[in-house]
């Protein structure tokens, strides 16, 4: 799945009122991890791959940020995408 598709899926899960809170959180966490794997696949197996330069990673995330800006739920989407790094809780998910 492409990054724009993943971001669209995250938006849909956030706005979905018919799914339980626990299931939504699980789905959002899965989508966040999948997005990270798409944006920085080198982190999947760091001992066998070359780590990209910081500038390259910043460029990749800038493209993600541009895509996220298209959505009304952008602050929630960014929170979801930050979760693998921050391990924050999903207190705002209803």
C-alpha positions in Angstrom: 0.0 0.0 0.0 1.4 3.4 -0.9 1.9 6.2 1.7 -1.0 8.3 0.4 -3.3 5.2 0.6 -2.1 4.6 4.2 -2.8 8.2 5.2 -6.2 7.9 3.7 -6.8 4.7 5.7 -5.7 6.4 8.9 -8.2 9.3 8.2 -11.0 6.8 7.6 -10.2 4.9 10.9 -10.1 8.2 12.8 -13.5 9.3 11.4 -15.2 5.8 11.7 -17.9 6.0 14.4 -18.9 2.4 14.1 -15.8 0.7 15.4 -14.9 0.2 19.0 -12.2 2.4 20.6 -9.9 -0.6 21.2 -10.2 -1.8 17.6 -9.6 1.7 16.2 -6.4 2.1 18.3 -5.2 -1.3 17.1 -5.9 -0.4 13.5 -4.2 3.0 13.8 -1.1 1.4 15.4 -0.9 -1.2 12.6 -1.3 1.6 9.9 1.4 3.7 11.6 3.9 0.8 11.6 3.1 0.0 8.0 3.6 3.7 7.0 7.0 3.8 8.8 8.0 0.6 6.9 7.1 2.3 3.6 8.8 5.6 4.4 12.0 4.2 6.0 12.2 0.6 4.9 15.9 0.5 6.0 14.7 0.4 9.7 13.1 -2.9 9.1 16.4 -4.7 9.0 19.1 -2.2 10.1 22.0 -4.7 10.4 21.8 -5.7 6.7 20.9 -2.4 5.1 22.5 1.0 4.8 21.0 3.7 6.9 20.0 6.7 4.8 21.3 10.1 5.5 19.3 12.3 7.9 18.6 14.7 5.0 17.1 11.9 2.9 14.8 10.8 5.8 13.7 14.4 6.3 12.8 14.6 2.6 10.8 11.4 2.8 8.9 12.7 5.9 8.3 16.1 4.2 6.5 14.3 1.4 4.4 12.5 4.1 3.6 15.8 5.8 2.5 17.4 2.4 0.1 14.5 2.0 -1.2 14.8 5.6 -2.0 18.5 5.0 -4.8 17.5 2.7 -6.9 16.2 5.6 -9.1 17.9 8.2 -7.8 15.3 10.7 -4.2 16.2 10.1 -3.3 16.7 13.7 -4.6 13.3 14.6 -3.0 11.7 11.6 0.4 13.2 12.6 -0.1 11.9 16.1 -0.7 8.4 14.7 2.4 8.6 12.5 4.4 9.8 15.5 3.3 6.9 17.7 6.0 4.4 16.7 8.6 6.9 17.8 6.8 8.4 20.8 4.8 5.4 22.0 2.1 7.9 23.1 -1.3 6.9 24.2 -4.4 7.4 22.1 -6.4 9.3 24.7 -8.2 11.3 22.0 -9.7 8.2 20.2 -13.4 7.9 20.7 
